[in-house]
Amino acid sequence: MKDIARRAGVSESAVSFALNDRPGVSEVTRDRVRRVAEQLGWRPSTAARALSGEGAATVGLVVARPAGTLGVDSFFLQLISGIQEVLSERHLGLLFQVVEDVDAECAVYRRWWAEHRVDGVLVVDPRTDDPRPALLDELGLPGVVIGGAPEEPPAPGLSAVWADDAGAMASVVGRLHALGHRRIVHIAGLPGLAHTERRIRSLRAEAGRLGLTEVRSVTTDYSDAEGAAVTRGMLSGDAPPTALVYDNDVMAVAGVAAATGLGCAVPRDVSIVAWEDSALCRLVDPWLAALSRDTVSFGRSAAGELTALLDGGTARTVRVPVPELIERASIGPARPASPGRG
């Protein structure tokens, strides 16, 4: 401030008025101060803005998942890329934190709110009986829930961006059924997540509609280790599944390795589908069939809805396109059951 005042030939208070768009200086002085500030590479202090009640120029994102599973999760990497595209256009920062559970996440929101650290938050992994929307509403902290659903609206002041997980699961089950698969296992992600529960319910509903009695879901922590362990357990039974649907690409790749290790050929003995398409799905032999969506665009949509709230817009629920099944070499017709194999 002193440097700008000295170069512009004005007082420090005049610099403050000019840079914060406050009355008290002429337009000529305001323009001169801004030109000098630009020459000096000046940027507003987010701490000072927070203290003056002008906002933090930062939004927050907290993820309550095992930290070890995030580094290889293509969904979050692409989602954050899309979020960052929009935030950078608005010169907004992203404050990111990983915590152990939802209680810890709520504690972070309370601390951020008390310290004026963020202007709004992006909420991922909606839960059943989720305490976070009510807390954000209580704090008056703008937010967007990513992955919610119309039948599960967040608090009145929060927006939501969602994809039709149930419709996507129905399309996968329908396609596998058309290929002759009658024993299907869904190797799901974390229990209690709203999208996990929707996929499980959709699998059950489609199985009931199609008359499939040997269909089930098994929850995991999304890791390759649990994906492989569940795969080995499923394929070692007396009536092994002919198709496996994994809730992420990492588990699906681990599943291919586990199946191969047991002497099962993909897709001759078992078909495999990954929920999230990624480069990883095309680095394994055979290439994995996968549900594909533009996750970067998903992130852009979520960040766009949050900036709209910060600009004074009203909360709303936005639907993104349904993930599309991309058929590749990892799925094929079900092999007829051999004697003694159910």
C-alpha positions in Angstrom: 0.0 0.0 0.0 2.9 2.4 0.8 4.6 1.6 -2.5 1.5 2.3 -4.4 0.7 5.5 -2.5 4.2 6.8 -3.1 4.3 6.0 -6.8 0.8 7.4 -7.4 1.4 10.5 -5.3 -1.6 9.9 -3.0 -2.3 8.9 0.6 -2.6 5.3 1.7 -6.2 5.8 2.6 -6.8 6.9 -1.0 -5.2 3.7 -2.2 -7.5 1.7 0.0 -10.6 3.5 -1.3 -9.5 3.1 -4.9 -8.6 -0.6 -4.8 -11.7 -1.6 -2.8 -14.2 0.4 -5.0 -15.2 2.7 -2.2 -16.3 6.3 -2.5 -13.9 9.0 -1.4 -11.6 9.4 -4.4 -12.1 10.8 -7.9 -12.3 8.5 -10.9 -9.0 10.0 -12.1 -7.3 9.1 -8.9 -8.9 5.6 -8.9 -7.6 4.9 -12.4 -4.1 6.1 -11.5 -3.9 4.0 -8.4 -5.1 0.9 -10.3 -2.5 1.4 -13.0 0.3 1.7 -10.5 -1.1 -1.4 -8.6 -1.1 -3.4 -11.8 2.5 -2.4 -12.6 3.6 -3.5 -9.2 1.7 -6.9 -9.5 -0.6 -6.2 -6.6 -3.3 -8.7 -5.7 -5.9 -8.3 -2.9 -5.1 -10.1 0.3 -7.7 -12.8 1.0 -7.0 -12.6 4.7 -7.7 -8.8 4.7 -10.8 -9.4 2.6 -12.1 -11.9 5.1 -11.5 -9.6 8.0 -13.3 -6.8 6.3 -16.2 -9.0 5.5 -15.6 -9.0 1.7 -15.1 -12.7 1.3 -12.1 -15.1 1.1 -12.0 -15.6 -2.7 -11.7 -19.3 -1.9 -14.1 -22.3 -2.0 -13.6 -25.5 0.0 -13.7 -29.2 -0.8 -13.5 -31.9 1.9 -13.3 -35.6 1.1 -14.1 -38.1 3.8 -12.5 -41.2 2.3 -9.5 -43.4 3.0 -6.6 -41.3 1.8 -4.9 -44.3 0.2 -7.7 -44.8 -2.3 -7.8 -41.2 -3.6 -4.4 -41.1 -5.4 -5.5 -43.7 -8.0 -9.1 -42.6 -8.3 -9.5 -41.2 -11.8 -13.0 -39.8 -10.9 -11.7 -37.3 -8.3 -8.7 -36.3 -10.4 -11.0 -35.4 -13.4 -13.7 -33.9 -11.2 -11.2 -31.5 -9.5 -9.7 -30.6 -13.0 -13.2 -29.5 -14.1 -13.8 -27.6 -10.8 -10.4 -25.8 -11.1 -11.1 -24.7 -14.7 -14.1 -22.7 -13.5 -12.5 -21.4 -10.3 -9.4 -20.2 -12.1 -11.5 -18.2 -14.6 -13.1 -16.4 -11.6 -9.7 -16.1 -9.7 -11.0 -18.2 -6.9 -8.8 -20.6 -4.9 -9.6 -24.2 -3.9 -9.0 -25.3 -0.3 -8.8 -29.1 -0.3 -8.7 -31.4 2.7 -9.0 -35.1 3.3 -10.5 -36.4 6.6 -11.4 -39.7 8.2 -15.1 -39.4 8.4 -18.2 -37.2 8.1 -17.9 -36.0 11.7 -14.4 -34.7 11.0 -15.7 -33.1 7.7 -18.4 -31.2 9.7 -15.8 -30.0 12.1 -13.8 -28.6 9.2 -16.9 -26.7 7.9 -17.4 -25.2 11.3 -13.8 -24.1 11.5 -13.7 -22.7 8.0 -16.9 -20.7 8.7 -15.6 -19.3 12.0 -12.3 -18.3 10.4 -13.9 -16.9 7.2 -11.6 -19.3 5.2 -14.1 -20.0 2.4 -17.0 -18.4 0.6 -18.7 -21.7 -0.2 -18.1 -25.4 -0.4 -18.5 -28.3 -2.8 -19.9 -31.4 -1.1 -19.0 -34.9 -2.5 -20.2 -38.4 -1.6 -23.7 -37.7 -0.3 -24.7 -40.1 2.4 -27.9 -41.6 3.6 -29.0 -39.6 6.7 -26.4 -37.0 5.7 -25.8 -34.3 8.4 -23.9 -32.0 6.1 -26.6 -30.1 4.2 -28.4 -29.1 7.4 -25.1 -27.9 9.0 -24.3 -25.8 5.9 -27.8 -24.4 6.0 -27.4 -23.6 9.7 -24.1 -21.9 9.0 -25.4 -20.0 6.0 -22.5 -21.3 4.0 -23.4 -21.7 0.2 -22.8 -25.1 -1.2 -23.3 -27.5 -4.0 -23.9 -31.2 -3.4 -22.2 -33.3 -6.1 -24.0 -36.6 -6.7 -27.3 -36.0 -5.0 -30.6 -36.9 -6.5 -33.9 -35.2 -7.1 -35.7 -37.5 -4.6 -33.1 -36.6 -2.0 -32.9 -32.8 -2.2 -30.3 -31.0 -0.1 -31.2 -28.1 2.3 -33.1 -25.2 0.7 -30.0 -23.0 0.2 -27.9 -25.6 -1.4 -27.7 -26.6 -5.1 -27.1 -30.1 -6.4 -25.6 -31.6 -9.5 -26.4 -35.3 -10.1 -26.1 -38.2 -12.5 -28.6 -41.0 -12.9 -26.7 -43.9 -11.3 -29.8 -46.0 -11.1 -30.4 -45.6 -14.9 -26.8 -46.4 -15.6 -26.9 -49.6 -13.5 -30.2 -50.6 -15.2 -28.5 -50.3 -18.6 -25.6 -52.5 -17.6 -27.8 -55.2 -16.1 -30.0 -55.1 -19.2 -27.0 -55.5 -21.5 -25.5 -58.4 -19.5 -28.9 -60.1 -19.4 -29.1 -59.8 -23.2 -25.7 -61.5 -23.4 -27.1 -64.5 -21.4 -25.7 -63.6 -18.0 -27.8 -64.8 -15.1 -25.2 -64.7 -12.2 -24.1 -61.1 -11.8 -22.1 -59.6 -8.8 -21.8 -55.9 -8.2 -18.5 -55.1 -6.4 -19.6 -51.8 -4.9 -17.8 -49.0 -3.2 -18.2 -47.7 0.3 -21.5 -48.6 2.1 -23.6 -45.7 3.2 -22.8 -43.5 0.2 -26.0 -42.4 -1.5 -24.8 -43.3 -5.0 -23.7 -46.8 -3.7 -27.1 -47.4 -2.3 -28.8 -46.2 -5.5 -26.8 -48.6 -7.6 -27.5 -51.5 -5.2 -31.3 -50.7 -5.3 -31.2 -50.4 -9.1 -29.4 -53.8 -9.4 -32.0 -55.5 -7.2 -34.9 -53.8 -9.0 -33.6 -54.9 -12.5 -32.9 -58.4 -11.2 -36.4 -58.7 -10.0 -37.9 -57.3 -13.2 -35.8 -59.8 -15.3 -36.4 -62.7 -13.0 -32.7 -63.0 -11.9 -32.2 -64.7 -8.6 -28.4 -65.0 -8.5 -27.5 -61.3 -8.4 -25.9 -59.5 -5.5 -23.8 -56.6 -4.4 -20.8 -56.6 -2.1 -19.4 -53.3 -0.6 -15.7 -52.5 -0.4 -13.4 -49.5 0.3 -12.8 -48.9 -3.5 -9.2 -50.2 -3.2 -7.5 -52.6 -5.6 -6.8 -54.9 -2.6 -10.4 -55.3 -1.6 -11.5 -55.5 -5.3 -9.1 -58.3 -5.9 -10.0 -60.1 -2.6 -13.7 -60.0 -3.3 -13.2 -61.2 -6.9 -11.2 -64.2 -5.8 -13.9 -65.0 -3.2 -16.7 -64.8 -5.8 -15.0 -66.8 -8.5 -13.8 -69.6 -6.1 -17.4 -70.5 -5.1 -19.4 -73.5 -6.4 -21.6 -71.3 -8.7 -19.3 -68.4 -9.7 -20.8 -65.3 -11.3 -20.5 -65.0 -15.1 -20.3 -61.2 -14.9 -18.8 -58.7 -12.4 -19.6 -55.0 -12.3 -17.1 -52.8 -10.3 -17.8 -49.4 -8.9 -14.5 -48.0 -10.2 -11.7 -48.7 -12.7 -9.0 -49.5 -10.2 -11.0 -52.4 -8.7 -12.0 -53.7 -12.2 -8.3 -53.8 -13.2 -7.5 -55.6 -10.0 -10.4 -58.0 -10.8 -8.9 -58.9 -14.2 -5.6 -59.8 -12.5 -7.4 -61.8 -9.8 -9.5 -63.7 -12.3 -6.5 -64.5 -14.5 -4.6 -65.7 -11.4 -7.4 -68.2 -10.8 -7.3 -69.5 -14.3 -10.4 -67.7 -15.4 -10.3 -66.1 -18.9 -11.9 -62.7 -19.5 -14.5 -62.6 -21.0 -14.7 -66.3 -21.8 -15.3 -67.3 -18.2 -16.4 -64.0 -16.7 -17.3 -60.6 -18.2 -16.1 -57.5 -16.4 -17.5 -53.9 -16.4 -15.9 -50.9 -14.8 -18.1 -48.0 -13.6 -15.7 -45.2 -14.4 -14.0 -45.2 -17.8 -10.3 -44.0 -17.8 -7.0 -44.6 -19.5 -6.5 -47.4 -17.0 -9.3 -49.3 -18.7 -7.3 -49.3 -21.9 -4.0 -50.3 -20.4 -5.1 -53.8 -19.4 -5.7 -56.9 -21.5 -8.4 -57.2 -22.5 -9.6 -53.6 -22.6 -12.4 -53.0 -20.1 -16.0 -52.3 -20.9 -16.9 -49.2 -18.8 -19.5 -46.6 -18.0 -18.3 -43.4 -19.5 -19.2 -39.8 -18.7 -17.5 -36.5 -19.0 -16.3 -36.1 -15.4 -14.4 -32.9 -16.2 -17.7 -31.4 -17.4 -19.3 -32.7 -14.2 -16.8 -30.7 -12.2 -17.3 -27.6 -14.3 -21.1 -27.9 -13.8 -20.7 -28.2 -10.0 -18.3 -25.2 -9.8 -20.5 -23.2 -12.0 -23.5 -23.8 -9.8 -21.4 -22.7 -6.8 -20.2 -19.5 -8.4 -23.8 -18.7 -9.3 -24.8 -19.0 -5.7 -21.9 -16.8 -4.7 -23.2 -14.2 -7.2 -26.6 -14.2 -5.5 -28.4 -16.8 -7.6 -31.0 -19.2 -6.3 -30.3 -22.8 -5.4 -31.3 -25.4 -8.0 -30.8 -29.1 -9.0 -29.0 -29.8 -12.2 -28.8 -33.2 -14.0 -25.8 -34.2 -16.1 -26.0 -36.9 -18.8 -26.4 -40.5 -17.8 -23.1 -42.5 -18.0 -23.0 -44.5 -21.2 -21.8 -48.1 -21.4 -18.8 -48.4 -23.7 -18.5 -52.0 -24.8 -15.0 -53.4 -25.1 -13.3 -56.8 -25.1 -13.9 -57.6 -21.4 -17.6 -58.5 -22.0 -19.1 -61.2 -24.1 -21.8 -63.9 -24.1 -22.2 -65.9 -20.9 -20.5 -69.3 -21.2 -22.9 -72.3 -20.7 -22.5 -73.8 -17.2 -20.4 -76.9 -17.1 -21.4 -79.9 -14.9 -20.6 -79.3 -11.3 -20.3 -75.5 -11.7 -23.9 -74.7 -11.1 
